[in-house]
Structure formats: structure tokens, C-alpha cells
Amino acid sequence: MASWLEPRPIDLEMSEHGFLAAMLAVVGCEVMVLGLVLGYFTYRISRILERAEGVGAATFLEVRKALGQLR
């Protein structure tokens, strides 16, 4: 077998380095996507809670107005 076909230790180290760099990039992308998804869900939940709070406040004011008219 020709000696130039055999992998040298430096080639294996560079291949491992490239693989680790690629995996780090993949993990970074996964973390970024999960962060965006969790941020979106947090935003949507906060908007829903604000609307529920607004409905509760409006109901309270209507009840207070209705009770005030009974006096």
C-alpha cells in the first residue's frame, strides 16, 4: 500500500477538530432555535395574560357601575 494513502496523525487531528467545530455549530443553532421558540411562547402567554387582566378589569368596572346604579 502506498504510504501517501495512509492517514497521518495531523490529518486525523484536523478531521476531529473539524467534526467538533461542526458539532459545536449544530448545538449552537439548536440552542438559538430553542431560545427563539421559548421566547415566542413567553411573548404569546404574556399577551394572553394581559388580555385576561384587561377583561377582568373591565368586568370589575362594569359590576361596580351596575352596583352603583342600584343605590
N, C-alpha and C positions, 0 to 999 in steps of 0.2 A: 504494500500500500504506500502511496506517496506521502511523504511527510507534510506536504503543504495542505493535504486534505484533513489532517488531524487537528482538532481544535486546540488552540494554545490556551494556557490559563488566563491570559489577558482577555481573550475573546469570551471566555465563559464569564469572567467578572463583568465585562461590559454588557453581555446579554442579561445577566442577573440585574445589573444596575438599570438597564432599560426596562426590564419587566417590573421592577419595584417602582420605578418612576411612573410607569403606565398605571399600575395598580393604585398608587397614591392619587393620581389624577382621577381615576374612576371613583375612589372613595370620596374625594373632594366634591365631585359632581353629585354623588348621591347625597352627601350632607347638604349641599346647596339646594337640591330639589326638595329634600325633606323640610328644610328650613322655609322654603317658599310655600310649600303646601301647608305646613303648620301655621305660618304667618297668615295665609289666606283664611284658614279655618278660624283662627283667632279673630281676624277682622270681621268675618261674617257673624260669628257669635256675638261680638260686641255690638254690631249693628242691630241684631235681633233683640238683644237685651235693652238697647236704647229705645227701640220701638215699644217694647213691652213696658218699659218705665214710662214712656210718654202716654201710652194708653191708660196705665194705672193712674197717672196724674190727672189726665182728662176726666176719667171716671170719678175720681175724688172730687174734682171741682164741680162736676155736674150734680153729684149727690149733695154736696154742700149747698149748691144753689137751690136744688129742689127742697131740701130741708129748710132752708132759709125762707122760702116762699110759704111754707106751711105755718109759720109763726104769725 
